[in-house]
Amino acid sequence: MDLSFYKSPLFEEVRDEGRAQRAAEDVLAVLAERGIDVPEDARERISGCGDPEVLRHWLRRAVTAPAAEDIFVVD
């Protein structure tokens, strides 16, 4: 069985995109669970972000932010 695909740059890229998509879904889920309205522009910014580190930061902020836009504020 040829497993070379799982070591390829393409696989790494697909895996990273999946992780970023999941992280974006987590941010939106936390905001939804807290009953915070997420405007379309904020939803698009979250969903369109491909940087897992930025999404992790936004997820941590989503836990306490009073509004969706507040997760983007730079400290």
PDB file as gemmi writes it, atoms N, CA and C in Angstrom:
CRYST1    1.000    1.000    1.000  90.00  90.00  90.00 P 1                      
ATOM      1  N   MET A   1       0.844  -1.170   0.000  1.00  0.00           N  
ATOM      2  CA  MET A   1       0.000   0.000   0.000  1.00  0.00           C  
ATOM      3  C   MET A   1       0.894   1.240   0.000  1.00  0.00           C  
ATOM      4  N   ASP A   2       0.623   2.150  -0.913  1.00  0.00           N  
ATOM      5  CA  ASP A   2       1.405   3.383  -1.045  1.00  0.00           C  
ATOM      6  C   ASP A   2       0.835   4.461  -0.123  1.00  0.00           C  
ATOM      7  N   LEU A   3       1.602   4.851   0.861  1.00  0.00           N  
ATOM      8  CA  LEU A   3       1.169   5.869   1.822  1.00  0.00           C  
ATOM      9  C   LEU A   3       1.885   7.204   1.606  1.00  0.00           C  
ATOM     10  N   SER A   4       2.527   7.357   0.471  1.00  0.00           N  
ATOM     11  CA  SER A   4       3.306   8.574   0.228  1.00  0.00           C  
ATOM     12  C   SER A   4       2.448   9.837   0.229  1.00  0.00           C  
ATOM     13  N   PHE A   5       1.163   9.734  -0.124  1.00  0.00           N  
ATOM     14  CA  PHE A   5       0.294  10.904  -0.115  1.00  0.00           C  
ATOM     15  C   PHE A   5       0.265  11.546   1.267  1.00  0.00           C  
ATOM     16  N   TYR A   6       0.276  10.724   2.316  1.00  0.00           N  
ATOM     17  CA  TYR A   6       0.163  11.235   3.678  1.00  0.00           C  
ATOM     18  C   TYR A   6       1.416  11.965   4.140  1.00  0.00           C  
ATOM     19  N   LYS A   7       2.474  11.887   3.348  1.00  0.00           N  
ATOM     20  CA  LYS A   7       3.708  12.607   3.665  1.00  0.00           C  
ATOM     21  C   LYS A   7       3.944  13.755   2.694  1.00  0.00           C  
ATOM     22  N   SER A   8       3.009  13.979   1.791  1.00  0.00           N  
ATOM     23  CA  SER A   8       3.186  14.977   0.753  1.00  0.00           C  
ATOM     24  C   SER A   8       2.797  16.376   1.230  1.00  0.00           C  
ATOM     25  N   PRO A   9       3.332  17.402   0.585  1.00  0.00           N  
ATOM     26  CA  PRO A   9       2.943  18.783   0.905  1.00  0.00           C  
ATOM     27  C   PRO A   9       1.450  19.020   0.671  1.00  0.00           C  
ATOM     28  N   LEU A  10       0.875  18.374  -0.327  1.00  0.00           N  
ATOM     29  CA  LEU A  10      -0.558  18.533  -0.596  1.00  0.00           C  
ATOM     30  C   LEU A  10      -1.379  18.035   0.587  1.00  0.00           C  
ATOM     31  N   PHE A  11      -1.015  16.897   1.139  1.00  0.00           N  
ATOM     32  CA  PHE A  11      -1.731  16.374   2.300  1.00  0.00           C  
ATOM     33  C   PHE A  11      -1.612  17.327   3.476  1.00  0.00           C  
ATOM     34  N   GLU A  12      -0.419  17.855   3.695  1.00  0.00           N  
ATOM     35  CA  GLU A  12      -0.210  18.809   4.786  1.00  0.00           C  
ATOM     36  C   GLU A  12      -1.118  20.028   4.611  1.00  0.00           C  
ATOM     37  N   GLU A  13      -1.225  20.511   3.378  1.00  0.00           N  
ATOM     38  CA  GLU A  13      -2.060  21.672   3.093  1.00  0.00           C  
ATOM     39  C   GLU A  13      -3.536  21.362   3.341  1.00  0.00           C  
ATOM     40  N   VAL A  14      -3.990  20.220   2.880  1.00  0.00           N  
ATOM     41  CA  VAL A  14      -5.390  19.820   3.079  1.00  0.00           C  
ATOM     42  C   VAL A  14      -5.684  19.649   4.565  1.00  0.00           C  
ATOM     43  N   ARG A  15      -4.767  19.034   5.282  1.00  0.00           N  
ATOM     44  CA  ARG A  15      -4.942  18.828   6.721  1.00  0.00           C  
ATOM     45  C   ARG A  15      -5.012  20.166   7.454  1.00  0.00           C  
ATOM     46  N   ASP A  16      -4.126  21.097   7.102  1.00  0.00           N  
ATOM     47  CA  ASP A  16      -4.122  22.413   7.754  1.00  0.00           C  
ATOM     48  C   ASP A  16      -5.400  23.186   7.456  1.00  0.00           C  
ATOM     49  N   GLU A  17      -5.896  23.084   6.225  1.00  0.00           N  
ATOM     50  CA  GLU A  17      -7.156  23.749   5.877  1.00  0.00           C  
ATOM     51  C   GLU A  17      -8.309  23.173   6.701  1.00  0.00           C  
ATOM     52  N   GLY A  18      -8.311  21.877   6.883  1.00  0.00           N  
ATOM     53  CA  GLY A  18      -9.348  21.238   7.700  1.00  0.00           C  
ATOM     54  C   GLY A  18      -9.283  21.685   9.147  1.00  0.00           C  
ATOM     55  N   ARG A  19      -8.089  21.812   9.655  1.00  0.00           N  
ATOM     56  CA  ARG A  19      -7.927  22.282  11.042  1.00  0.00           C  
ATOM     57  C   ARG A  19      -8.404  23.721  11.196  1.00  0.00           C  
ATOM     58  N   ALA A  20      -8.067  24.557  10.223  1.00  0.00           N  
ATOM     59  CA  ALA A  20      -8.498  25.957  10.282  1.00  0.00           C  
ATOM     60  C   ALA A  20     -10.019  26.048  10.193  1.00  0.00           C  
ATOM     61  N   GLN A  21     -10.617  25.242   9.329  1.00  0.00           N  
ATOM     62  CA  GLN A  21     -12.075  25.250   9.195  1.00  0.00           C  
ATOM     63  C   GLN A  21     -12.726  24.817  10.506  1.00  0.00           C  
ATOM     64  N   ARG A  22     -12.179  23.798  11.133  1.00  0.00           N  
ATOM     65  CA  ARG A  22     -12.722  23.317  12.402  1.00  0.00           C  
ATOM     66  C   ARG A  22     -12.570  24.384  13.489  1.00  0.00           C  
ATOM     67  N   ALA A  23     -11.430  25.058  13.508  1.00  0.00           N  
ATOM     68  CA  ALA A  23     -11.204  26.109  14.502  1.00  0.00           C  
ATOM     69  C   ALA A  23     -12.185  27.257  14.305  1.00  0.00           C  
ATOM     70  N   ALA A  24     -12.454  27.626  13.059  1.00  0.00           N  
ATOM     71  CA  ALA A  24     -13.424  28.688  12.778  1.00  0.00           C  
ATOM     72  C   ALA A  24     -14.812  28.276  13.252  1.00  0.00           C  
ATOM     73  N   GLU A  25     -15.174  27.016  13.014  1.00  0.00           N  
ATOM     74  CA  GLU A  25     -16.463  26.509  13.482  1.00  0.00           C  
ATOM     75  C   GLU A  25     -16.544  26.560  15.006  1.00  0.00           C  
ATOM     76  N   ASP A  26     -15.436  26.281  15.670  1.00  0.00           N  
ATOM     77  CA  ASP A  26     -15.409  26.331  17.141  1.00  0.00           C  
ATOM     78  C   ASP A  26     -15.633  27.753  17.650  1.00  0.00           C  
ATOM     79  N   VAL A  27     -15.005  28.725  17.013  1.00  0.00           N  
ATOM     80  CA  VAL A  27     -15.196  30.129  17.409  1.00  0.00           C  
ATOM     81  C   VAL A  27     -16.664  30.507  17.277  1.00  0.00           C  
ATOM     82  N   LEU A  28     -17.244  30.175  16.134  1.00  0.00           N  
ATOM     83  CA  LEU A  28     -18.654  30.500  15.905  1.00  0.00           C  
ATOM     84  C   LEU A  28     -19.566  29.752  16.875  1.00  0.00           C  
ATOM     85  N   ALA A  29     -19.219  28.520  17.205  1.00  0.00           N  
ATOM     86  CA  ALA A  29     -20.032  27.734  18.138  1.00  0.00           C  
ATOM     87  C   ALA A  29     -20.014  28.340  19.538  1.00  0.00           C  
ATOM     88  N   VAL A  30     -18.863  28.808  19.983  1.00  0.00           N  
ATOM     89  CA  VAL A  30     -18.771  29.432  21.314  1.00  0.00           C  
ATOM     90  C   VAL A  30     -19.617  30.699  21.349  1.00  0.00           C  
ATOM     91  N   LEU A  31     -19.499  31.514  20.317  1.00  0.00           N  
ATOM     92  CA  LEU A  31     -20.290  32.739  20.274  1.00  0.00           C  
ATOM     93  C   LEU A  31     -21.789  32.421  20.249  1.00  0.00           C  
ATOM     94  N   ALA A  32     -22.179  31.422  19.481  1.00  0.00           N  
ATOM     95  CA  ALA A  32     -23.589  31.028  19.411  1.00  0.00           C  
ATOM     96  C   ALA A  32     -24.080  30.504  20.758  1.00  0.00           C  
ATOM     97  N   GLU A  33     -23.272  29.693  21.397  1.00  0.00           N  
ATOM     98  CA  GLU A  33     -23.660  29.130  22.702  1.00  0.00           C  
ATOM     99  C   GLU A  33     -23.839  30.228  23.742  1.00  0.00           C  
ATOM    100  N   ARG A  34     -23.061  31.293  23.617  1.00  0.00           N  
ATOM    101  CA  ARG A  34     -23.181  32.407  24.543  1.00  0.00           C  
ATOM    102  C   ARG A  34     -24.308  33.356  24.159  1.00  0.00           C  
ATOM    103  N   GLY A  35     -24.970  33.090  23.027  1.00  0.00           N  
ATOM    104  CA  GLY A  35     -26.080  33.926  22.595  1.00  0.00           C  
ATOM    105  C   GLY A  35     -25.636  35.233  21.973  1.00  0.00           C  
ATOM    106  N   ILE A  36     -24.419  35.275  21.478  1.00  0.00           N  
ATOM    107  CA  ILE A  36     -23.887  36.498  20.883  1.00  0.00           C  
ATOM    108  C   ILE A  36     -24.175  36.495  19.387  1.00  0.00           C  
ATOM    109  N   ASP A  37     -24.788  37.562  18.930  1.00  0.00           N  
ATOM    110  CA  ASP A  37     -25.082  37.726  17.507  1.00  0.00           C  
ATOM    111  C   ASP A  37     -23.780  37.937  16.752  1.00  0.00           C  
ATOM    112  N   VAL A  38     -23.635  37.233  15.630  1.00  0.00           N  
ATOM    113  CA  VAL A  38     -22.436  37.368  14.809  1.00  0.00           C  
ATOM    114  C   VAL A  38     -22.845  37.969  13.464  1.00  0.00           C  
ATOM    115  N   PRO A  39     -22.513  39.255  13.249  1.00  0.00           N  
ATOM    116  CA  PRO A  39     -22.844  39.887  11.968  1.00  0.00           C  
ATOM    117  C   PRO A  39     -22.165  39.153  10.814  1.00  0.00           C  
ATOM    118  N   GLU A  40     -22.733  39.282   9.633  1.00  0.00           N  
ATOM    119  CA  GLU A  40     -22.225  38.559   8.462  1.00  0.00           C  
ATOM    120  C   GLU A  40     -20.761  38.869   8.182  1.00  0.00           C  
ATOM    121  N   ASP A  41     -20.351  40.132   8.328  1.00  0.00           N  
ATOM    122  CA  ASP A  41     -18.948  40.463   8.049  1.00  0.00           C  
ATOM    123  C   ASP A  41     -17.999  39.778   9.033  1.00  0.00           C  
ATOM    124  N   ALA A  42     -18.399  39.674  10.303  1.00  0.00           N  
ATOM    125  CA  ALA A  42     -17.583  38.973  11.297  1.00  0.00           C  
ATOM    126  C   ALA A  42     -17.570  37.474  11.003  1.00  0.00           C  
ATOM    127  N   ARG A  43     -18.723  36.915  10.631  1.00  0.00           N  
ATOM    128  CA  ARG A  43     -18.813  35.489  10.295  1.00  0.00           C  
ATOM    129  C   ARG A  43     -17.887  35.172   9.110  1.00  0.00           C  
ATOM    130  N   GLU A  44     -17.880  36.030   8.100  1.00  0.00           N  
ATOM    131  CA  GLU A  44     -17.027  35.818   6.938  1.00  0.00           C  
ATOM    132  C   GLU A  44     -15.541  35.929   7.307  1.00  0.00           C  
ATOM    133  N   ARG A  45     -15.224  36.869   8.172  1.00  0.00           N  
ATOM    134  CA  ARG A  45     -13.824  37.023   8.589  1.00  0.00           C  
ATOM    135  C   ARG A  45     -13.354  35.791   9.357  1.00  0.00           C  
ATOM    136  N   ILE A  46     -14.184  35.286  10.236  1.00  0.00           N  
ATOM    137  CA  ILE A  46     -13.837  34.093  11.000  1.00  0.00           C  
ATOM    138  C   ILE A  46     -13.716  32.890  10.074  1.00  0.00           C  
ATOM    139  N   SER A  47     -14.720  32.676   9.246  1.00  0.00           N  
ATOM    140  CA  SER A  47     -14.733  31.516   8.352  1.00  0.00           C  
ATOM    141  C   SER A  47     -13.630  31.572   7.304  1.00  0.00           C  
ATOM    142  N   GLY A  48     -13.227  32.772   6.919  1.00  0.00           N  
ATOM    143  CA  GLY A  48     -12.210  32.928   5.893  1.00  0.00           C  
ATOM    144  C   GLY A  48     -10.785  32.905   6.404  1.00  0.00           C  
ATOM    145  N   CYS A  49     -10.617  32.881   7.705  1.00  0.00           N  
ATOM    146  CA  CYS A  49      -9.271  32.889   8.280  1.00  0.00           C  
ATOM    147  C   CYS A  49      -8.646  31.493   8.152  1.00  0.00           C  
ATOM    148  N   GLY A  50      -7.453  31.437   7.630  1.00  0.00           N  
ATOM    149  CA  GLY A  50      -6.768  30.164   7.473  1.00  0.00           C  
ATOM    150  C   GLY A  50      -5.600  29.986   8.423  1.00  0.00           C  
ATOM    151  N   ASP A  51      -5.451  30.901   9.359  1.00  0.00           N  
ATOM    152  CA  ASP A  51      -4.325  30.858  10.295  1.00  0.00           C  
ATOM    153  C   ASP A  51      -4.779  30.257  11.621  1.00  0.00           C  
ATOM    154  N   PRO A  52      -4.371  29.028  11.907  1.00  0.00           N  
ATOM    155  CA  PRO A  52      -4.812  28.364  13.143  1.00  0.00           C  
ATOM    156  C   PRO A  52      -4.446  29.137  14.417  1.00  0.00           C  
ATOM    157  N   GLU A  53      -3.312  29.815  14.417  1.00  0.00           N  
ATOM    158  CA  GLU A  53      -2.907  30.567  15.612  1.00  0.00           C  
ATOM    159  C   GLU A  53      -3.846  31.742  15.870  1.00  0.00           C  
ATOM    160  N   VAL A  54      -4.218  32.451  14.820  1.00  0.00           N  
ATOM    161  CA  VAL A  54      -5.166  33.562  14.947  1.00  0.00           C  
ATOM    162  C   VAL A  54      -6.509  33.026  15.420  1.00  0.00           C  
ATOM    163  N   LEU A  55      -6.938  31.919  14.869  1.00  0.00           N  
ATOM    164  CA  LEU A  55      -8.220  31.335  15.264  1.00  0.00           C  
ATOM    165  C   LEU A  55      -8.199  30.882  16.721  1.00  0.00           C  
ATOM    166  N   ARG A  56      -7.081  30.338  17.184  1.00  0.00           N  
ATOM    167  CA  ARG A  56      -6.975  29.963  18.601  1.00  0.00           C  
ATOM    168  C   ARG A  56      -7.112  31.191  19.491  1.00  0.00           C  
ATOM    169  N   HIS A  57      -6.481  32.282  19.073  1.00  0.00           N  
ATOM    170  CA  HIS A  57      -6.585  33.533  19.827  1.00  0.00           C  
ATOM    171  C   HIS A  57      -8.039  34.007  19.866  1.00  0.00           C  
ATOM    172  N   TRP A  58      -8.706  33.987  18.706  1.00  0.00           N  
ATOM    173  CA  TRP A  58     -10.108  34.401  18.643  1.00  0.00           C  
ATOM    174  C   TRP A  58     -10.990  33.486  19.483  1.00  0.00           C  
ATOM    175  N   LEU A  59     -10.687  32.196  19.504  1.00  0.00           N  
ATOM    176  CA  LEU A  59     -11.479  31.257  20.314  1.00  0.00           C  
ATOM    177  C   LEU A  59     -11.369  31.607  21.795  1.00  0.00           C  
ATOM    178  N   ARG A  60     -10.171  31.885  22.253  1.00  0.00           N  
ATOM    179  CA  ARG A  60      -9.994  32.269  23.667  1.00  0.00           C  
ATOM    180  C   ARG A  60     -10.762  33.549  23.973  1.00  0.00           C  
ATOM    181  N   ARG A  61     -10.741  34.510  23.076  1.00  0.00           N  
ATOM    182  CA  ARG A  61     -11.459  35.763  23.290  1.00  0.00           C  
ATOM    183  C   ARG A  61     -12.968  35.569  23.213  1.00  0.00           C  
ATOM    184  N   ALA A  62     -13.424  34.613  22.382  1.00  0.00           N  
ATOM    185  CA  ALA A  62     -14.860  34.364  22.217  1.00  0.00           C  
ATOM    186  C   ALA A  62     -15.508  33.918  23.528  1.00  0.00           C  
ATOM    187  N   VAL A  63     -14.733  33.370  24.418  1.00  0.00           N  
ATOM    188  CA  VAL A  63     -15.265  32.895  25.700  1.00  0.00           C  
ATOM    189  C   VAL A  63     -15.757  34.043  26.566  1.00  0.00           C  
ATOM    190  N   THR A  64     -15.134  35.215  26.450  1.00  0.00           N  
ATOM    191  CA  THR A  64     -15.490  36.331  27.336  1.00  0.00           C  
ATOM    192  C   THR A  64     -15.907  37.610  26.613  1.00  0.00           C  
ATOM    193  N   ALA A  65     -15.737  37.671  25.309  1.00  0.00           N  
ATOM    194  CA  ALA A  65     -16.033  38.901  24.564  1.00  0.00           C  
ATOM    195  C   ALA A  65     -17.510  39.270  24.674  1.00  0.00           C  
ATOM    196  N   PRO A  66     -17.803  40.547  24.927  1.00  0.00           N  
ATOM    197  CA  PRO A  66     -19.204  40.965  25.029  1.00  0.00           C  
ATOM    198  C   PRO A  66     -19.914  41.055  23.676  1.00  0.00           C  
ATOM    199  N   ALA A  67     -19.143  41.136  22.573  1.00  0.00           N  
ATOM    200  CA  ALA A  67     -19.712  41.189  21.225  1.00  0.00           C  
ATOM    201  C   ALA A  67     -18.753  40.479  20.276  1.00  0.00           C  
ATOM    202  N   ALA A  68     -19.284  39.965  19.187  1.00  0.00           N  
ATOM    203  CA  ALA A  68     -18.463  39.212  18.234  1.00  0.00           C  
ATOM    204  C   ALA A  68     -17.281  40.029  17.725  1.00  0.00           C  
ATOM    205  N   GLU A  69     -17.491  41.292  17.463  1.00  0.00           N  
ATOM    206  CA  GLU A  69     -16.430  42.139  16.931  1.00  0.00           C  
ATOM    207  C   GLU A  69     -15.273  42.296  17.914  1.00  0.00           C  
ATOM    208  N   ASP A  70     -15.548  42.088  19.184  1.00  0.00           N  
ATOM    209  CA  ASP A  70     -14.520  42.256  20.205  1.00  0.00           C  
ATOM    210  C   ASP A  70     -13.445  41.174  20.152  1.00  0.00           C  
ATOM    211  N   ILE A  71     -13.702  40.060  19.493  1.00  0.00           N  
ATOM    212  CA  ILE A  71     -12.658  39.029  19.412  1.00  0.00           C  
ATOM    213  C   ILE A  71     -11.507  39.486  18.518  1.00  0.00           C  
ATOM    214  N   PHE A  72     -11.762  40.456  17.646  1.00  0.00           N  
ATOM    215  CA  PHE A  72     -10.736  40.931  16.717  1.00  0.00           C  
ATOM    216  C   PHE A  72      -9.846  42.024  17.284  1.00  0.00           C  
ATOM    217  N   VAL A  73     -10.200  42.578  18.421  1.00  0.00           N  
ATOM    218  CA  VAL A  73      -9.446  43.677  19.017  1.00  0.00           C  
ATOM    219  C   VAL A  73      -8.049  43.190  19.385  1.00  0.00           C  
ATOM    220  N   VAL A  74      -7.055  43.960  18.971  1.00  0.00           N  
ATOM    221  CA  VAL A  74      -5.670  43.631  19.279  1.00  0.00           C  
ATOM    222  C   VAL A  74      -5.331  44.223  20.629  1.00  0.00           C  
ATOM    223  N   ASP A  75      -4.762  43.396  21.474  1.00  0.00           N  
ATOM    224  CA  ASP A  75      -4.372  43.866  22.818  1.00  0.00           C  
ATOM    225  C   ASP A  75      -3.141  44.716  22.766  1.00  0.00           C  
TER     226      ASP A  75                                                      
END                                                                             
